[in-house]
Amino acid sequence: MTEEDHTTGNEKLEEIFLNNKRSFKKLERAIQMSQGQFSLILMCCNCSSMRRQVVKQLSKSCYIQIQELILHPSVNTLFTTILSAIEEPPPPALMVFGLESVVAIEQVLSATNLVRNEFPKHFPFPLVLCINDELLQQLIRLAPDFKSWAANPIRFEDPKSQSLNITPITA
């Protein structure tokens, strides 16, 4: 490896670090700004360890209590699964994991699109779907109306070889 290759690698890591830091602040802000109302937030990350790191950091820095829901591979609908998982009063925010492991994903996404208007009626909180790129493409194809409620996905990249500290910078 030449010195130039090493520098380029470091610059790439620094770029990933800065992008993840910006993404983290965007995610935190989206959750905070959506309190008391339905909001669909797509957190796109292809690496499960990076997702765990983001969630761990959120629990440390975000004052909002975020409920987590891990979907079982056998779920048939997203809406009723969430509805049965939340308690009264509803959580300030909900993060859903495991959508990529759902066996009947096409059915689940199609059904989600059909009942999309029920989400704001029953879920007065930000709903964060933790997805990967493949699932994002399926969401666009099978649940376009539901997906249209979300802003652009908030992306996190894993540098593979290095753990990132994504602690937000305080102003």
Residue, then its C-alpha position, 0 to 999 in steps of 0.5 A: m500500500t502506498e502512502e497515497d492509498h493510505t491517505t485516501g483510505n483515511e480521507k474515506l474514513e473521515e468522510i464516512f465519519l462526518n456523514n454518519k455524524r450528520s445522519f445521526k443529528k438528522l435522525e435525532r432532530a427528526i425524532q424530536m421534531s415529530q413528537g405528538q404526531f405521526s412521522l415516517i422516518l427511514m433509517c437506512c443502514n446495511c450493517s446491523s452492528m452500525r444500527r446497534q451503535v446508532v441506537k445505543q448512541l440515541s439512548k445516551s443523547c436523545y432525551i426522548q424515550i424510544q421504544e424498540l420493536i423487533l419483528h418476528p420473521s413470521v409477521n404478516t402485517l406491519f400495522t397490526t404488529i405495531l398496534s399490538a406491541i404499543e401500550e397506552p399511552p403510546p411511546p414518544a417514538l418507535m424504532v422497528f427492526g427486523l423488517e429485512s428478516v420477514v419471510a412474507i415481506e412482499q405481502v407485508l409491504s403491500a398490506t402496509n401500503l393499503v392501510r397507510n391512512e391508518f398509521p397517522k390515526h393510531f400512531p401519534f409518534p415518529l415511526v423509525l423503520c430500520i432498513n437496508d438498501e434492498l428493503l428500501q427498493q422493495l418499499i419503493r416498489l411495493a408500498p410507494d404511497f406509504k413510503s412517500w410519507a417519509a423524507n429521504p432515507i437517513r443513511f449510515e455507512d459502516p467503515k467495516s474496519q473501524s468503529l465510529n464514535i458518532t457522539p454528536i457535536t454540541a454547539 
